[in-house]
Amino acid sequence: MEWYWWVLIGVGVVVIGILKMKVWRMLQSRKNNKMIDDEDMD
């Protein structure tokens, strides 16, 4: 394979990793907010 395919694959892996981290943080934030809201209801 040409070198630029390896570069594209590397960039794709990095982008997917960044997106996964952002989604995971968003879900964690949402879960924390839900727990805080549930405590406020009591």
C-alpha positions in Angstrom: 0.0 0.0 0.0 1.1 3.5 -0.6 2.2 5.6 2.4 -0.8 8.0 2.2 -3.2 5.1 2.9 -1.4 4.4 6.2 -1.6 8.2 7.0 -5.4 8.1 6.2 -5.9 5.0 8.4 -3.9 6.6 11.2 -5.9 9.9 11.0 -9.2 7.9 10.9 -8.2 5.9 14.1 -7.4 9.1 15.9 -10.6 10.8 14.9 -12.7 7.8 15.9 -10.9 7.7 19.3 -11.5 11.4 19.9 -15.2 11.0 19.0 -15.5 8.0 21.3 -14.0 10.0 24.2 -16.4 13.0 23.6 -19.4 10.7 23.5 -18.3 8.8 26.6 -17.7 12.1 28.5 -21.1 13.4 27.4 -22.8 10.2 28.6 -20.9 10.3 32.0 -21.9 14.0 32.4 -25.6 13.1 31.6 -25.5 10.2 34.1 -24.0 12.5 36.8 -26.6 15.2 36.1 -29.4 12.5 36.4 -28.0 11.3 39.7 -27.9 14.9 41.0 -31.5 15.4 39.8 -32.7 12.2 41.5 -31.1 13.3 44.8 -32.9 16.7 44.5 -36.2 14.9 44.1 -35.9 13.1 47.5 
